[in-house]
């Protein structure tokens, strides 16, 4: 069974927009993203440091909600230089997965 619209799922699990989240990049570094919303072209738009805005790169956004967490996997479709240290990216939402947080067993 195919996954529902990944962009709609991502918008449903993110905090109220605009919101600050941490993005984990494919090369292992982190950056702070300010997710603004959806673009008319059907991408997730976010602001982040321009040095981290690499077209073709991958960003994983982790969102904790209640007793579970969601992982939003994105690819950077387009990156724009906004001025200074700021960049704007259009993110293609590839998938949204859910995992339950497990309690640590004390031993």
N, C-alpha and C positions, 0 to 999 in steps of 0.2 A: 504494500500500500504506500503510495508516494506521500512524502511529507507535505503538510499544508504550506502555504506561502511563507517562506522563511523570513521575509521582511516583516510581515504581519506578526509572526511569532516573536521576533526580536523586539518589536515595538511593544508587544504585550508583556514581556518579562522585564524590560528596562524600567528603572524608576521614572517618575514624572519628568518629562523633557522641558527644557534642556537639563542634562544631568552630567555629573563628573563620574567617570569610570576609569579603571586601569586596563590598559591594553597590553597583552603579552605578544611580542612580535616573534616571527618565525626564527629569528636569529638568537632568541633568548633574552632580549632586553625588554624593559617595561617603559611605557610612557602614559602620561595622563591624557585622556581624551575628554572633550566636552561634546557629548552627542546632542545634536540640534534637532534632528527629526529625519523625515524622509524627503528625498528630492523628487521632483516631478518625474524623473526617469526611473524611479523605483529603487533607489539606493539609500542607504543610511548615510547621513552627512554628519561629519564630526570635525571639530577643530583639534589640532595637536601641534606640537613643535614641528616646524617645517623640516628639520633634520630627520624626523621619524616618518615623514610622509613620502613613502617610496612606492611608485606605481608598480603593481605586480606583487607587492609584499603581502604577507598574511598577518592578520591581527586576530587574537583570541580575546574576547571580552568575557570575564567571569562575573556573574551577577548572583549574589546570595539572596534568597527569599525564603523566609520561614525556616523550615527544616531541610531545605534542598538548595541546590545551586543549578544555574543554567550556564552553559557555555555557548557563546555566540561566535561562530567561526566566520571570519570575513576575509575577503581579498580586496586590496586597494585598486579600484578601477581607475580613478583619476585623482591627481593631487594638484592643488593650486597654491601658489605662494601668495600670502595675504599681506605681507610686509613685516618688517622686524623679524621676530622669531616664529611668527604664526603661519600655520598652513591649514588648509581645508581639504578634506578628502571625501570622495564618494566611495562608500564601501558596499560591495556586493555581498549580501548575507548568503553564505554557502549552506550553513546548517545551524540549528538550535537544538542542543541536547540537554537533557535534565539528568542530574544524578542526586541521590539522596546523601545528605550528610550523615555519617555514622558516628555514634558515640564511641569514644575511646574506652576500652575496657581497662579498668584499674586492676592492678594485679597484685 
